[in-house]
């Protein structure tokens, strides 16, 4: 890894992290990325105080060197019982650091546990030599293309732009695939497909299967239409209407080339212009107010979901949901009969918490979340709350 090395004394002040999402080239603009008011307020409160030692994980290490492939979630989980409470450990001294730092492989973290409180620093305090003078150290500064992500981006990266919820079934009137090469029903990557509809607004397009309605498990309200992402295509050639010698006309559809696929494209798939790449920064944090809702559906064809799968939630921006929210998953208590009671009284066991969600895409009435950890299969109707 390329680095620029300079000699300096390491300041003991605390710092906190704003984690980037997306391509490495984005990191040059890191200084302009926002810190949410809640994160800044928390950082101000704990910049000097730190967190109680009781909040640390039982086996929290004294030091840790960041490795390539680490995420903010991984590192926070090493030090804290509740990793979504990362701002309370990664305090920021606002007098010295005006913007959040990115963190990189090779940096060493040091857990300062003085005064009954814990603070996470970038290195051990500067040591003095035998004469009582400060000893300089060499600090390596990696180039800004290695910043770690908040959660494993290979799991949610493909869904940052591809998980789409429409307020109405607008794809019904969108351009559609009407034929493929050699009369095949399906098209593979690199092959051409033929489209009826206006493709002039854009060069790059996304292909979607017929949208399905998302229904709130509690209220039965129609929350929107989930468009199932199929792949991406490039507009190659416009269609035309040809005049035939007999005076009739002949329709020639437009041509697209399939550039990427999650599954084979079918005749009947609909097209929508590809949006700009989603590069908004976000990091794990708990909701600032009580949050309660249910799983609407599992993304894809599965009835149940496990760890690292995607689910749709019946709460969105109108309900205060934010990107980066961490939520608790609950298993509904089962109905039983009290076998110790002669009357065989029906009872229901309490709900049990059994997993965590990480919200990464928010629409007005629906959100998408990654299952970070879970003990039992997750299905539509399962409950979630603030952690």
Secondary structure, DSSP 8 states (H G I E B T S, - for coil): --EEEEEE--------B----S-GGGGGGGGGS---HHHHHHHHHHTTT-EEGGGB-TT--SEEE--TT-BHHHHHHHHBSSGGGGGGTS---TTT-SS-B--BTT-EEEEE-GGGEEEEESS----B-TTS-B--EEEEEE-TT-B-BSS-HHHHTTHHHH-EEESS-GGGGS-EEEEEGGG-SEE-TT-EEEEES--TT-SEEEEE---EEEE-TTT--EEEEEE-EEEEEEEEE--EEEE-TTS-EEEE-EEEEEEEESS-EETT-EEEE-----------EE-SS--EEEEEEESSS-SEE-TT-EEEES--GGGT--TTEEEEEEE---EEE-TTSTT--EEE---EEEEEEEEEEE-SS-EEEEEEEESS-EETT-EEEE-
